[in-house]
């Protein structure tokens, strides 16, 4: 667990996303949850040392951000699109995923259920908790409902998965043009510290490097399409695994991720949406 300001704590060592929390004068506000139940339980024990949990904010609808919601009996907040996707998620598939990544918890899965967001927004909202303000901003990119959480008193922004700090970027559901626009909007926030969805905590200076990596992906796939390569040929020939490592616990997934990224961008390029 890393304390990045007097009141903001982040865990970057879990498989999955980087969950964090903010200690206010009226309880703790969480941003995302650990994916593995065993991590969620130890994380909860740490948070409870700092106070009661007032709210939980989910930045996106991928399982590594919300699977751990079940272990926190507090009000959950998200973008409306994030709630809608979580609501449609297959509980059986989530349980099977847990069995694979956290087999020690598997005997307890009978009681596991989804903890859905109870409060949603569409463009932006502000949440006031004690002496802190939380600005939730819809910034589509990595997913259509991606959300940034800006805490002005701390000069910290949780970027969700619009930032992957020096690890491979997942583009399999991306809206690349919107993502690049969202990164420009992220730069306008008065934040010194960025908590990325994956990778180490960084400064706002990294935003341009993230944008450059996305543009490199776009250029490579658009060139493949212009040369008449099939999607299979593009998947065979395009890889950025030499640029960054995979995130925590995901090394074996690297080649498959490259194919998924190519498939997404190839489809968009053929539809002239890049």
Secondary structure by P-SEA (a helix, b strand, c coil): cccccccbbbbcccccccccccccccbbbbcbbbccaaaaaaaaaaaaaaccccbbbbccccccccccccccccbbbbcaaaaaaaaaccaaaaaaaaaaacccccccccccccccccbbbccbbbbbcccbbbbbbbccccccbbbbbbbcccccccccccccccccccccccaaaaaaaaaaaaaacccccccccccccccccaaaaaaaaaaaaaaaaaaaaaacccaaaaaaccccccccccccccccaaaaaaaaaaaaaaaaaaaccc
